Amino acid sequence: MADTPEEIRKHLKAYWKVGGALLICTFLTVVVAEITPSITIGLAIAAFKAGLVAMIFMHLNSEKPMIYKIMGYTFFFFLGLMFLTILALYDPLVSRG
Amino acid sequence: MQIPYEVKPRPDTGLWNAKIGIWLFLASEVMLFGGLFSGYVFLRLGSAGEPDYFWPHGELSVPFGFVNTIILILSSVFVVVAWLQLKLRDYKKFQLWMGLVVLCAAVFLVNKGFEYSAKFKHYGIKLSDNSIVHGHGIDDTIRYEGITEVNIDVIRFNGEFLDRIVGEKPKFRQVKGGEPVGEPFDLSVRSVGKLASEIDAARRAEVEAAGGKWYPAKGVRQLSFVAERAFSIEISRGDLRQQMPDAAKFKDQSLLKGDISAETPGLKLAELDKIDLRATDADDPIDSLVWGFLDEHGHDGHAKEHFVEHRERLEQEAAEKGHEADFSKVFSQDVEHSKEYHASIVVPWEHVRLYSNFTPKWNTYYAIYFTLTGLHGLHVLLGAVVLFYFGFMSKKLYEKDPEHLANRVEVGGLFWHFVDLVWIFLFPILYLM
């Protein structure tokens, strides 16, 4: 991470820019939701925003290997949780009216 | 003793203690919210297969959600700027930015409070034919008249119905074998308990005289009473266990026989703002029970006619364009209010299937909405408290070892960014989709 005052000031500018991008994306999410009810687009914008926060604000773009290991395992199990929801589509108990 | 690697990183991992600690904690948080997010997906996919339940869209205030998203994003920028100011050893500026972060958190929570409060005052009624109406100003007062007979569960009796009697309380006599016996007395938890003890003592003596063994389970459970004069009770329907046309059952199982007053014929909703007929059991939504119970005031007052006209227009347009008409918006229509026009409804009690404010009781959407946003709100509160502590109560640490404080702020900031990250997903899935 930045140590010299010059580097820190450079980072400061970058953070404001990312903040601006996040605000624009938020506005875009609302506009897109007005135009199309597409869940995919809405989630894609949210994922992009989340990526910016994680990579830049949380410094995941330049972290130590140990952190990547921890979060890699976590992400794998998180995907597992999301995968479980697909099984709902095959739930025999759901009434189809 | 100095704890190792509190400020300086370990040579092998390159990480100081709190840094690895917060990431492990965030990993557990990802799994916590991940479970709830997958719960959301389960509920939403499940609702898609239900013929009488439609996943609500547009019931939350998008401007409120939008503003809160902006506030959290700004606070995320502020916290990272505050941390950099600390790195630059500018304590005043650090405090300024930390103050702004805490302010953002407070505004976020106040907004959320307004949103919650609006939901607590917004009601829905599901009618017996599965038609649904939404609105404000519920009156679920129910009055029973001409009550003389009362049946009490001795163990559960808490005397609640006595507090609901309109006017002076009458005296009661016990009913035994269908006939009133004994002197009239004031009914209360104490007098019922005393009477039950006397009956139990007499029974016990009888049982033991016959050579049997007495068990408390053999004691009296139900007692019937008759009032010296007919009386009325008034109560909120929600406080009753069961409501029948000729009797009311209280939560303590007290059963009072009487008739519903003509003054409280049904559940009233003073200001209707939505009629949803998508799930109605009526073969044609025009035959839904809603239309018969609607009370319209004003120069217009023809909601049913508008419904028919709107539907016919859509049918005509669809026929001209050669495709099937989409009635979803007609079947779920907003009722516009103005000074000249407003609609209210009185649903007869026997046609009320469910009524509730917009809380988890109303539907699974609000169940997951309150769970997710409530848990997220607690994170905001906790994060704000921690950041306030670092920002305004850590001067000594700053003077002793500014890098140590910077590390703490970095850790608090990581948690804060995670809270922002969760909201980034909550906003679209709850407010927009």
Interface residues (C-beta under 8 A of the other chain):
Chain A: A2 D3 P5 I8 H11 L12 Y15 W16 V18 G19 L22 L23 T26 T29 V30 A33 P37 I39 G42 L43 I45 A46 K49 A50 V53 A54 F57 M58 K64 M66 I67 I70 M71 Y73 T74 F75 F77 F78 L81 M82 L84 T85 A88 L89 D91 V94 S95 R96 G97
Chain B: T13 G14 L15 K19 I20 W23 L24 L26 A27 V30 M31 G34 G35 F37 S38 V41 F42 L45 G46 G49 E50 P51 D52 H57 V62 F66 T69 I70 I73 L74 S76 V77 V80 V81 L84 K87 L88 G413 L414 H417 F418 D420 L421 I424 F425 F427 P428 I429 L432 M433
